[in-house]
Amino acid sequence: MNFTLLSPRVLLVGAGVVNELASVLARLGLSRPLVVTDPFMVSSGLVRRCLDPLAAAGIAAPVFSDTVPDPTDTVVQAGAEVLRAGNYDCLIGFGGGSPIDTAKAIALVASGDAPIRSFKVPVSADQAAVPVIAIPTTAGTGSEVTRFTVITDTAHDEKMLIMGLACLPLAAVVDFELTYGLPPRITADTGIDSMTHALEAYVSRRANPMSDMYALQSMALIGANLRIAYTEPRNAAAREAMMLGATLGGMAFSNASVALVHGMSRPIGAHFHVPHGLSNAMLLPAITRFSVGHAQARYAQAARAIGFAAAADSDELACEKLTDGLVALNAELSVPTPRAYGIDPAVWEAKLPLMAEQALASGSPGNNPRVPDAAEIVALYRAVYAANT
């Protein structure tokens, strides 16, 4: 089997490694960073965990903090103008997936005059103005190691998937101590997001032996530690395992791609502003049940890795335990249905044809073991609206 493996040049993982940020830049020949983060990182003071090591090394790092959840093309354009106006040689994305995704898109747009929409898949976005250093503060998106970014086109209410080498960080600094302050809701949503990355990478039609290893280890770490991190937020061992699981899941799906859950999740975020991890969680049980019969052995092995099924269970039983386990996990982590989240049923129903069209256009459903048509996607959206069964 022939395959290509893509990853950051430097991956620094461990407790307190954010303090080594200046030395990472020095090794890469960089010294003029612009930090991309969000208002909460600034107001909470957490961004100092990034800025202080730089200041101690004599590196001044201006901050662009206008990023928003579900990054938008308008914010990306504003950030690109800031980048072009300064003498910067890199961007540091500090925060959850939104700041890191925004940093990637800023670097891409600043490389020329084209708007971010011109880079949506199937275009290969391979040239960036400057490299990105990623520092995640959530154990969730895996964006620190992926060749993807997702940006909302505000004019069309569309979450656009952007893919290419320009979106792959040059380095990632993965420090689990930055996640200690996460509230339970974000811990749960980003944790299920990571599990979804690993599961979809493992069953993807584009899976390969390397992505399989990353995915299986990611599922094992997350399956054993998500509930602990949710109920014991200061549990260092669980936080460390979740952070590593998220990064490995990112490595898995960056090299095997995600599938139907992500394809259907992005329109929910674009139209109803549901956080990405939460919309994945809403969808995961029903879409897994829809898909298991078309890759039974793979889903069964995933169930064993997560801990839902025993090694001795038959594939059929393991798949049943997987779908039932995902429903139970959502209940345990208080994941709401779209109805319980407060989405108006009439608005939801009216958006379904467009959401199905946008999901298919992303290309992700084509990686799913069972590839749906638009009518099947609409039916899944309807089933998920009321209950994750």
N, C-alpha and C positions, 0 to 999 in steps of 0.2 A: 504494500500500500504506500502510495506517495502522498505526503502532506507537508504543509508549511506550518511552522510554529513561530508565533510572534509574541514578544514580551518586552517589557521595559529593559533598558540596558543595565540599570541598577535597581535592585529591589532590596530595601533595608527594612527588616521586620524585627519588632521586639519592644520591650518596655523601655520608654524613655528615648527611643531612637530619634524622635523629632529634634532632640538637642544636638544631633549630628548634622543638621541641615546644612550649615555653612560648609562643612567639610565635603558633603555631597556635591554642592555647587562647585567647590574648588576642584574636585576631581574631574568634573565635567567641563572645566574651563569657563564657568559662568560666574558673574559677579554683579549683575544689574537686574534684579528680579522685580517684577510687578506682581503683587499678591492679589489674587482674585478670591473673594470670599463673600459672605452675606451679612446683612445687618446684625443678625443675632450673634454671629461670631465676634463682631466688634463690640456690641453692647454688653455681652457677657464677659468680655475680656479673654475668651479662649484663643482669639487670634494672637495674643501675646505669646502663646506657646510656640508659634511660628516666628514671630517678629523678634523676640528677645534673643534667641541664639544667633540670628543674623546680626542684630545690633552689637552683640558681644564680639563678633568677628569684624566689626567695622563696616557692615553692609547695610546701607539705607534701603528700605523696601517700602515704597509707596503702596497704598491699598486701594483697590477698586472693590467696593462692597455693595454694589447695586444689584447683585444677582438676586433672583427670585426663585421660589419653587417652580418646577416645570419651566426651565429656562426658555426665554423668548428671544425671537429674532431681534427685537428692538434693543434689549439689554445687550445682546451680543454685538450689535452694531455700535452701541455706545462704548462698550469696552474696547472694540477694535480701534475706535478713534483715539481713545486714551493710549493704547499701545503704540499706535503710529506716531503720536505726538511726543513720546518720550524716547529716551535712549536706552531701551530695555533689551536685554539679551535672552530673557526667558520669562515664563509665567509660572507662578506657584499657585495651583488650585488647592485651597485649604477649606475643608468643610465636608458636607455630604456630597451626594452625587450631583446636586445642582451646581455648586461652585466649580467642581472639577469638570463637569460637562460644559459649563460656560467658558472656562479657561480654554478648553480644547477648541471650541467653536470660535472664540476670539482669535486664537492663533491661526486658525484656518482662514477666516474672513480677512484678517489683516495682511494676508499674503498677496492680495490683489484687490480688484474693485468689484468682484462678483458678490451678490448677496448670499446669505447662508442657504436659501432655498435652492440655489443652483447646484448645491453639493449633495442633495438628498439621493438616497439609493434609487437607481442602480449606479450612479456616478461613483467612481473611486476617488476619495478625497485624500490625496497623498502628499500635498505640499503645504507646510505651515510656515508662518513668518518667523516664529521662534519655537523652541521646545517647551514642553510643559513638564513641571515637576508636580506630582500629585501627592497630597497628604490627606487621606480620608479621616473623618471624625465620626463615621458611622460604620458598623459592620454590616454592609448591605449591598451597595450598588456594584462593587467590583470595578468601578470606573477607573480606578487607579492603575489598572493593568490591561484595559481593553482598548480596542481600535474603533470604538463606537462613541458617538454622542447623540443625544436626542434633544432636539430644539423645537419649540412650538412656533409655528407660523401664525402670528396673531391675526392676519387678514383672513386666513382660511380655517381657523380652529383645527389645525392639524399638527400632531406631533410627528416631526420628520426624523427619520433615522438617517444619520450621517455615518459613513463608514470609510475607513482608510488609514494609511500610515500616519497622516497628519493628526489623527485622533489618539494615537498611541503615545502615552507619556514616555519621556526619556528616562525618568526615574520615578520611583514610588517609595515614600517613607510611610511605613505602616506601623503605627504606634497604638496599641490597644488601650493605653492609659487615657487617650483622648476620648474614649467612649464612655467613661465612667459616669458622666452627667446626663446620659441619654434617658429620657423618660420611657416608661414601659411601652407606650404606644409606638414610639419610633423604634425601640428595640425589637418589638414584635414584627412590625411591618418590614423593616430592613432585613430582619432575619429570615422571614419567609421569602422575601425578594431573593436573597442569596440562595436559599434552598431551591427556588424556582430556576435560577441561573444554572445550578449544577444539574438538576433533574432534566431540564430541557436540553442542556448540552449533551447529557448522556444518551438521551433518546433521539437526538437530532439526526437527520439523514446525513449530516456533514460531520458526524463524530469521527474521531480518529484515536489511535491508541494513547497518545499523550493527553488529549482532552479527556479521555475516559479516566485516566489515573487521577487527574486533577478533580474531576467531577465526583468520583467515588469517595475520595478523601474529604472533599468539601461536604458532601452529604453526611458522612459519618460524624464529622466535627459538629455540624449544625444540629443534626438529629439528637446528639447526646448533650448539647449545651444550650440550645435556644430557650427551653423552659427555665433553666437555671438562671440564665442572664436576665430573663424577663422578671422572675420573682426575687432574685438576689442581685440587684444591679451593681453592687460593689464586689462581686465574686470575681477575683482576678483571673482565676483559671478559666472560668466560663467566658469572660470577656476576651481573653487571649485566644481561646479556641474559636470563638465566633469571628474574630477579626481575621484569623488565618483562614477559616472556612470561607469567608466572603472573598478574600483575595484569590484563593484557589478556584472558587466558583467563577470569578471574573476571568481567570486564566482559561478555564474550561470553555466558557461561552464565547470568549474572544476568538478562540480557535475552532469552535464547532458551531457557533451561532445559537441563538435562542429560537423558539418556535411559536406555536399558536398562542400560548398564554401571553407572551409579550406583544404579539401582533394585535391581539384583542385588547390588551391593557392600555396601549398608548391612546386610542381614541377616547377611552373613559377619562383619562387624565386631561386630554385636550378639551373635551366638551363639558366635563363636570368637575374638573379641578380636584379629583381624588388623587392623593399622593401615590406615586408610582408603586411602591411596595405594597400598599394597601390594595390597590386595584389588582395587582397580581394575586394577592391572597384571596380576594373575592372570587377570582376565576379559577384558581388552581385545582380545587377538587373536581369541579364539573368537567373541565377540559381534560383532566387526567382520566376520568371515567370514560369520556368520549374516545380517548386515544389508546387505552391499554391493550385492547384486542389486536392492535396492529403492530405491537412490539412487546409482546408479553414477557419474553425472557429479559429484556432490558428493564422494563418497569419492575419486574420481580426482583432483579438484582438491586435496583434503586431502593425498593422497599426494605431489603435486608440491610443495605448500607445505612439508611436513615435510622433503622431500629424498629420499624413497624412490623417486620416479619423476621422469623427465625431462619437460620441457615437450612434447617431440615424441611421447611415448608415447601410445598409444590409451587410452581410458578403461578398457577391459577389462584391458589390460596394467598400467596404473597401479594398478588395484584389486588385482590379483594381487601387485604389488610392495608395496602397503600391508600386506596381511595377512602376507605373508612377512617384511616388514621389522619388523612389530611382534613377531613370534615371535623374530626374530634379536635385536631390541633387548632383549627380556626375558632372553634367554640372555646377552647381553653384560653386562647389569646384574645378573645373578645373581638374577632374580626366581624364587622357588620356586613350584611348584604347591601347592595346598592339601594334597596328600598329603605332599610334601616338607617343607612347613611343620610337619607333625606332627599334622595333624587326623586323628582316628581315623575310619576309613572307615565303621564302623557308625554312629557318632554323626552323621557327615555325611549319610549316607543317611536316617537317621531324621528329620533336620531339614528335608529337602528340601521336603515339602509346605508346611510353615509358612513357610519362607524364600520360596518362590514366592508364597504368599499375601501376605506382607509386601512383597515387591518390587512386586507389582501394586498394592497399596493405596497405595504411595507416589505413584503417578501418573506417575513418571518413564518407565516403559516405554511409556506412551501417546504420548510424544514421539518414539519411535524410528521410523526409516523403515519397519522391519518390526516390527509390534506383535505380540508373542507372547502365547499363552495360557499357562495355568499348566503344562500338560504340556510345552510347549516350553521354558519356563524350567527345569523340573526336568531335562530332557534336557541343557540347556546346563550346568547345575551339575554333572551327572555327567561331561560331557565335559571340563570345566575341571579337575575334581578330579585327574585323572592327568596331563593334558598340555595345553599351550596351543597346540593345532593345530586 
